[in-house]
Amino acid sequence: MNETMAKNMEIINGLNEVEGFDPAAFLRKLQGEAGEEQLYLDVKYRKLWFRLKYPLGKIAKRIIKLENDYAIIESRIYLDRNDPEDSYISCAMAQRWRTEDDAYGKKYVESAETAAVGLSLIHISEPTRLDVIS
């Protein structure tokens, strides 16, 4: 990471800072598609950050399509649980396929939901990503 990027990350991280919560403490190292090392913040910690930063916020999920072999789930993020349905600040969808050989393949609906939530939270918390993959 070059010096300018590091400085920008420091400034941006300050915008989403939550006192007492350091996302860097929860980062895992993963190998990217090209073999490079990347840092990953699990969705459960992204959700924790969101709940701490926006205690009145809401994460709404809905099934877009559910079949025997795949699921498409949408996640919307609201800063206030009383916001109107169309007043979300972030929205993401994820699709997962059912497989028999994958540990998560039989839990394809849950996996799609988790991925959708994770993606929608990345859209509002990019500073906590630290070059995270989803």
SEVEX-206637 format. One line per field, with one value per residue (C-alpha): residue number from 0; residue in three letters; x, y negated, z. Coordinates in steps of 0.5 Angstrom, whole numbers, plus 500, padded with zeros to 3 digits. Layout:
<rs>
k	c(NUM; ...)
r	c(ala; ...)
c1	c(X; ...)
c2	c(Y; ...)
c3	c(Z; ...)
</rs>
This chain:
<rs>
k	c(0; 1; 2; 3; 4; 5; 6; 7; 8; 9; 10; 11; 12; 13; 14; 15; 16; 17; 18; 19; 20; 21; 22; 23; 24; 25; 26; 27; 28; 29; 30; 31; 32; 33; 34; 35; 36; 37; 38; 39; 40; 41; 42; 43; 44; 45; 46; 47; 48; 49; 50; 51; 52; 53; 54; 55; 56; 57; 58; 59; 60; 61; 62; 63; 64; 65; 66; 67; 68; 69; 70; 71; 72; 73; 74; 75; 76; 77; 78; 79; 80; 81; 82; 83; 84; 85; 86; 87; 88; 89; 90; 91; 92; 93; 94; 95; 96; 97; 98; 99; 100; 101; 102; 103; 104; 105; 106; 107; 108; 109; 110; 111; 112; 113; 114; 115; 116; 117; 118; 119; 120; 121; 122; 123; 124; 125; 126; 127; 128; 129; 130; 131; 132; 133)
r	c(met; asn; glu; thr; met; ala; lys; asn; met; glu; ile; ile; asn; gly; leu; asn; glu; val; glu; gly; phe; asp; pro; ala; ala; phe; leu; arg; lys; leu; gln; gly; glu; ala; gly; glu; glu; gln; leu; tyr; leu; asp; val; lys; tyr; arg; lys; leu; trp; phe; arg; leu; lys; tyr; pro; leu; gly; lys; ile; ala; lys; arg; ile; ile; lys; leu; glu; asn; asp; tyr; ala; ile; ile; glu; ser; arg; ile; tyr; leu; asp; arg; asn; asp; pro; glu; asp; ser; tyr; ile; ser; cys; ala; met; ala; gln; arg; trp; arg; thr; glu; asp; asp; ala; tyr; gly; lys; lys; tyr; val; glu; ser; ala; glu; thr; ala; ala; val; gly; leu; ser; leu; ile; his; ile; ser; glu; pro; thr; arg; leu; asp; val; ile; ser)
c1	c(500; 503; 504; 498; 493; 495; 494; 487; 485; 487; 483; 477; 478; 476; 470; 467; 471; 467; 470; 473; 472; 478; 476; 484; 483; 479; 482; 484; 489; 486; 489; 486; 485; 491; 495; 496; 495; 488; 485; 478; 473; 468; 461; 459; 464; 462; 455; 458; 461; 454; 450; 455; 456; 448; 445; 438; 440; 436; 439; 433; 433; 429; 429; 429; 429; 429; 429; 431; 438; 440; 438; 438; 438; 437; 440; 438; 442; 438; 441; 434; 429; 424; 426; 421; 423; 426; 430; 436; 443; 446; 443; 446; 444; 448; 447; 449; 448; 446; 452; 453; 460; 461; 461; 456; 453; 447; 446; 446; 440; 444; 450; 447; 444; 450; 454; 448; 449; 456; 456; 451; 455; 462; 458; 457; 464; 469; 474; 473; 475; 482; 482; 478; 475; 467)
c2	c(500; 493; 487; 484; 490; 491; 484; 484; 490; 487; 481; 486; 491; 485; 483; 490; 491; 494; 493; 499; 503; 505; 509; 510; 515; 519; 519; 526; 527; 531; 532; 528; 531; 529; 532; 526; 525; 521; 519; 521; 519; 524; 522; 523; 517; 513; 514; 512; 506; 504; 505; 501; 495; 495; 498; 496; 499; 504; 510; 512; 519; 522; 528; 525; 533; 539; 546; 553; 551; 544; 538; 530; 526; 518; 514; 507; 503; 497; 492; 492; 498; 493; 491; 492; 498; 494; 490; 495; 493; 500; 505; 512; 519; 525; 532; 539; 546; 552; 557; 564; 564; 557; 556; 550; 552; 555; 549; 545; 540; 538; 537; 533; 529; 528; 526; 521; 518; 518; 514; 509; 507; 507; 501; 497; 499; 499; 497; 503; 507; 506; 509; 514; 519; 522)
c3	c(500; 498; 503; 500; 500; 507; 509; 506; 509; 516; 515; 512; 518; 523; 520; 521; 528; 534; 540; 543; 537; 533; 527; 525; 531; 528; 521; 518; 512; 506; 499; 494; 487; 484; 490; 494; 501; 503; 510; 511; 516; 518; 517; 524; 526; 520; 524; 530; 528; 525; 531; 535; 530; 529; 535; 532; 525; 521; 517; 512; 508; 503; 499; 491; 489; 492; 488; 490; 487; 489; 492; 491; 497; 498; 504; 505; 511; 514; 519; 523; 524; 523; 516; 510; 506; 500; 505; 505; 505; 502; 498; 496; 493; 493; 490; 492; 489; 493; 493; 496; 497; 500; 507; 506; 500; 503; 507; 501; 503; 509; 505; 500; 506; 510; 503; 502; 509; 508; 502; 504; 510; 506; 502; 508; 512; 507; 511; 516; 510; 509; 502; 505; 500; 500)
</rs>
